[in-house]
Amino acid sequence: MERIESDCVNCGLPCIAAACPYYAVRHFYCDECGDEAPLYEYEGQQLCSYCLCKNLKKVEGSGDE
């Protein structure tokens, strides 16, 4: 999921709100675990690589695990 959040760094200067590059920053979070990570589209969800692998079915006999 995508969320817009403030990443204010408390720089000590007067706040310039929307003109500040830290005021509204895009963040991406996995729909399943909530971690902030690169995401992949899978069956209508945005998942991190770990959760994506958890949702895939292993082919029997294809390897040790």
PyMOL commands that set and color helices and strands:
alter all, ss='L'
color gray80, all
select helices_A, chain A and resi 17-19+49-55
alter helices_A, ss='H'
color red, helices_A
select strands_A, chain A and resi 2-5+25-28+40-42+45-47
alter strands_A, ss='S'
color yellow, strands_A
deselect
rebuild
show_as cartoon
